[in-house]
Amino acid sequence: MQGTSITFLPGLILHSHNFIYLLLLFFKSEKEEGHKALFHYLGPPAGTELDSSMDGEQTQELPLIDLVTIQAATNNFSDENKLGQGGFGPVYKGKLSDGKEIAVKRLSRSSGQGLEEFKNEVTLIAKLQHRNLVRLLYCCIERGEKLLIYEYMPNTSLDVFIFDPDKRSQLGWERRQNIVYGIAKGLVYLHEDSRLRIIHRDMKASNVLLDHEMNPKISDFGMARFLGGNQSQINTNRVVGTYGYMAPEYAMGGLFSVKSDVYSFGVLLLEIVSGKRNNGLYLPRHAHSLLAYAWGLWCEGKALELIDPLLARSNPASEVFRWIHIGLLCVQEDAADRPTMSSVILMLGSESMALPQPTQPGFFVARAVAESNISSASAKICSNNELTISTLEPR
């Protein structure tokens, strides 16, 4: 790359029964005298186990970029270039000497959680390539700095648009369709098609970035975990993520699986259709969550009232109704009842495919439940003709 100093070195993965060791070797800084090598050791991301299919494999070469180049690109991490602040640390916009725009995630030196996130992103996303996943370009580890450099997304994140009354008008039905399909395809890749079976664990609107054509790209893999061998789920004592998007079995019991991401996707789908946050304080009828509100409307046969008024003239009602139906299937309380993401894509794309009736979501609000005359003590299915059918299966 003209005008940019980059050193390409192999990131080696050495395997033992329970560990992945990422060794970033021989990082050379032009400002250091001679050819001193900086050895930096990153231990295994917390809670991960080795996938036996990875034994003996190595990652692709890990592109490293020097700190001086990043300092110049971000005007020495100036506040004017700051895009936001996350659990990992601040994120800055930058421009390399060849004009390429980048986003730089800078690990907060005081954040122990950030170090774990850094290790996760380096070890996981470097192996992933999909048009609906944000692309890791470079890594920088120098003089105490730990930086991840990503492709820059000029339209920022989905939450900036979907929850803003003015900007939301730019998201017509076709554009929202494209965003939903893109997120779904990215999750199918993570769950089924990538070399690793990855659970994102923090799917939310702010972690969906939008490129210059408003195509969605899933970002922030700091909390992601992969399933090794024949694992279908993992139990953890460290529950991380965002309340409102977290599946109940994970938030309350630390149990996560691909169905945890399906739950988060269902919340996102309902937010995209309605233009409302799941935990918004402006929800009507005193509902304390979007899921409670959507479920109440569904049981009353009024699901179409959930639709964003800005979509009133630009959407086929039958299709939007179907998407609300799919969203409710994804957020069902019992993880076994939720579809897989590959099934979700089939459901989204087929008007003739029969859909099962959804059961009550996890984390709905008692007040909304009382108003809708729905028992929280038993699992029930509300049909779209306002009949309530009790299930016979014990919970």
BELVEN-V727207 format. One record per residue. PSI is psi in whole degrees, 0 to 359 (NA if undefined). BURIAL is b if it has 9 or more other C-alpha atoms within 8 Angstrom, else e. Layout:
psi=PSI burial=BURIAL
psi=PSI burial=BURIAL
This chain:
psi=123 burial=e
psi=130 burial=e
psi=0 burial=e
psi=129 burial=b
psi=114 burial=e
psi=138 burial=b
psi=123 burial=b
psi=119 burial=e
psi=150 burial=b
psi=134 burial=b
psi=111 burial=b
psi=138 burial=b
psi=120 burial=b
psi=133 burial=b
psi=139 burial=b
psi=191 burial=e
psi=327 burial=e
psi=8 burial=e
psi=150 burial=b
psi=122 burial=b
psi=121 burial=b
psi=116 burial=b
psi=117 burial=b
psi=105 burial=b
psi=149 burial=b
psi=48 burial=b
psi=121 burial=b
psi=128 burial=b
psi=135 burial=e
psi=338 burial=e
psi=352 burial=e
psi=143 burial=e
psi=144 burial=e
psi=211 burial=e
psi=53 burial=e
psi=138 burial=e
psi=132 burial=e
psi=115 burial=e
psi=122 burial=b
psi=126 burial=e
psi=130 burial=e
psi=121 burial=e
psi=179 burial=b
psi=143 burial=b
psi=140 burial=b
psi=136 burial=e
psi=1 burial=e
psi=153 burial=b
psi=151 burial=b
psi=129 burial=b
psi=121 burial=b
psi=336 burial=e
psi=349 burial=e
psi=352 burial=e
psi=132 burial=e
psi=358 burial=e
psi=159 burial=e
psi=155 burial=e
psi=168 burial=b
psi=168 burial=e
psi=136 burial=e
psi=118 burial=b
psi=125 burial=b
psi=144 burial=b
psi=146 burial=b
psi=156 burial=b
psi=323 burial=b
psi=318 burial=e
psi=318 burial=b
psi=322 burial=b
psi=318 burial=b
psi=321 burial=b
psi=329 burial=b
psi=11 burial=b
psi=48 burial=b
psi=46 burial=e
psi=48 burial=b
psi=154 burial=e
psi=329 burial=e
psi=336 burial=e
psi=0 burial=b
psi=126 burial=b
psi=331 burial=e
psi=183 burial=e
psi=128 burial=e
psi=182 burial=e
psi=330 burial=e
psi=320 burial=b
psi=188 burial=b
psi=156 burial=b
psi=133 burial=b
psi=148 burial=b
psi=143 burial=b
psi=164 burial=b
psi=121 burial=b
psi=168 burial=b
psi=340 burial=b
psi=5 burial=b
psi=355 burial=e
psi=128 burial=e
psi=142 burial=b
psi=162 burial=b
psi=128 burial=b
psi=117 burial=b
psi=121 burial=b
psi=117 burial=b
psi=127 burial=b
psi=127 burial=b
psi=339 burial=e
psi=5 burial=e
psi=107 burial=b
psi=322 burial=e
psi=323 burial=e
psi=325 burial=b
psi=317 burial=b
psi=318 burial=b
psi=319 burial=b
psi=313 burial=b
psi=320 burial=b
psi=313 burial=b
psi=320 burial=b
psi=317 burial=e
psi=337 burial=b
psi=301 burial=b
psi=337 burial=b
psi=339 burial=b
psi=353 burial=e
psi=137 burial=e
psi=116 burial=e
psi=147 burial=e
psi=343 burial=e
psi=20 burial=b
psi=137 burial=b
psi=144 burial=b
psi=128 burial=e
psi=122 burial=b
psi=309 burial=b
psi=170 burial=b
psi=145 burial=b
psi=125 burial=b
psi=103 burial=b
psi=137 burial=e
psi=41 burial=e
psi=353 burial=e
psi=142 burial=b
psi=112 burial=b
psi=140 burial=b
psi=131 burial=b
psi=120 burial=b
psi=164 burial=b
psi=143 burial=b
psi=134 burial=b
psi=105 burial=b
psi=335 burial=e
psi=22 burial=b
psi=228 burial=b
psi=165 burial=b
psi=322 burial=b
psi=330 burial=b
psi=328 burial=b
psi=310 burial=b
psi=335 burial=b
psi=7 burial=b
psi=121 burial=b
psi=328 burial=e
psi=310 burial=e
psi=333 burial=b
psi=336 burial=b
psi=342 burial=e
psi=349 burial=e
psi=83 burial=b
psi=180 burial=b
psi=315 burial=b
psi=321 burial=e
psi=321 burial=b
psi=323 burial=b
psi=313 burial=e
psi=321 burial=b
psi=316 burial=b
psi=313 burial=b
psi=319 burial=b
psi=317 burial=b
psi=316 burial=b
psi=318 burial=b
psi=322 burial=b
psi=320 burial=b
psi=323 burial=b
psi=319 burial=b
psi=314 burial=b
psi=317 burial=b
psi=328 burial=b
psi=329 burial=e
psi=344 burial=e
psi=167 burial=b
psi=327 burial=e
psi=146 burial=b
psi=105 burial=b
psi=136 burial=b
psi=123 burial=b
psi=314 burial=b
psi=355 burial=b
psi=45 burial=b
psi=121 burial=b
psi=169 burial=b
psi=324 burial=b
psi=346 burial=b
psi=13 burial=b
psi=109 burial=b
psi=154 burial=b
psi=127 burial=b
psi=190 burial=b
psi=340 burial=e
psi=13 burial=e
psi=23 burial=b
psi=137 burial=b
psi=145 burial=b
psi=122 burial=b
psi=135 burial=b
psi=179 burial=b
psi=83 burial=e
psi=21 burial=b
psi=333 burial=b
psi=4 burial=b
psi=152 burial=b
psi=152 burial=b
psi=150 burial=b
psi=126 burial=b
psi=149 burial=b
psi=236 burial=e
psi=17 burial=e
psi=139 burial=e
psi=343 burial=e
psi=162 burial=b
psi=144 burial=b
psi=134 burial=e
psi=150 burial=e
psi=350 burial=e
psi=95 burial=e
psi=118 burial=e
psi=154 burial=e
psi=202 burial=b
psi=119 burial=e
psi=143 burial=e
psi=331 burial=e
psi=349 burial=b
psi=134 burial=b
psi=147 burial=b
psi=322 burial=b
psi=336 burial=b
psi=313 burial=b
psi=323 burial=b
psi=335 burial=e
psi=358 burial=e
psi=15 burial=b
psi=122 burial=b
psi=152 burial=b
psi=184 burial=b
psi=333 burial=b
psi=341 burial=b
psi=317 burial=b
psi=326 burial=b
psi=318 burial=b
psi=311 burial=b
psi=320 burial=b
psi=320 burial=b
psi=319 burial=b
psi=314 burial=b
psi=316 burial=b
psi=315 burial=b
psi=326 burial=b
psi=319 burial=b
psi=320 burial=b
psi=321 burial=b
psi=335 burial=b
psi=16 burial=b
psi=146 burial=b
psi=147 burial=b
psi=324 burial=b
psi=25 burial=e
psi=145 burial=b
psi=357 burial=e
psi=12 burial=e
psi=143 burial=b
psi=168 burial=e
psi=28 burial=e
psi=20 burial=e
psi=134 burial=b
psi=359 burial=b
psi=155 burial=b
psi=325 burial=b
psi=318 burial=b
psi=317 burial=b
psi=313 burial=b
psi=318 burial=b
psi=320 burial=b
psi=315 burial=b
psi=319 burial=b
psi=314 burial=b
psi=338 burial=b
psi=3 burial=b
psi=25 burial=b
psi=33 burial=b
psi=328 burial=b
psi=346 burial=e
psi=347 burial=e
psi=339 burial=b
psi=138 burial=b
psi=123 burial=b
psi=334 burial=e
psi=344 burial=e
psi=1 burial=b
psi=324 burial=e
psi=358 burial=e
psi=13 burial=e
psi=148 burial=b
psi=119 burial=e
psi=322 burial=e
psi=324 burial=e
psi=318 burial=b
psi=319 burial=b
psi=319 burial=b
psi=322 burial=b
psi=324 burial=b
psi=318 burial=b
psi=313 burial=b
psi=319 burial=b
psi=318 burial=b
psi=326 burial=b
psi=325 burial=b
psi=336 burial=b
psi=18 burial=b
psi=148 burial=b
psi=318 burial=b
psi=120 burial=e
psi=327 burial=b
psi=336 burial=e
psi=342 burial=e
psi=145 burial=b
psi=165 burial=b
psi=166 burial=b
psi=328 burial=b
psi=324 burial=e
psi=324 burial=e
psi=317 burial=b
psi=319 burial=b
psi=318 burial=e
psi=317 burial=b
psi=327 burial=b
psi=358 burial=e
psi=119 burial=e
psi=342 burial=e
psi=348 burial=e
psi=125 burial=e
psi=135 burial=e
psi=139 burial=e
psi=158 burial=e
psi=136 burial=b
psi=150 burial=b
psi=173 burial=b
psi=139 burial=b
psi=162 burial=b
psi=151 burial=b
psi=41 burial=e
psi=164 burial=b
psi=138 burial=b
psi=321 burial=e
psi=317 burial=e
psi=325 burial=b
psi=316 burial=b
psi=319 burial=b
psi=328 burial=e
psi=0 burial=b
psi=45 burial=e
psi=128 burial=e
psi=128 burial=b
psi=353 burial=e
psi=346 burial=e
psi=152 burial=e
psi=130 burial=b
psi=156 burial=b
psi=125 burial=b
psi=120 burial=b
psi=162 burial=b
psi=2 burial=b
psi=23 burial=e
psi=11 burial=b
psi=140 burial=e
psi=123 burial=b
psi=117 burial=e
psi=138 burial=e
psi=155 burial=e
psi=354 burial=e
psi=133 burial=e
psi=155 burial=e
psi=NA burial=e
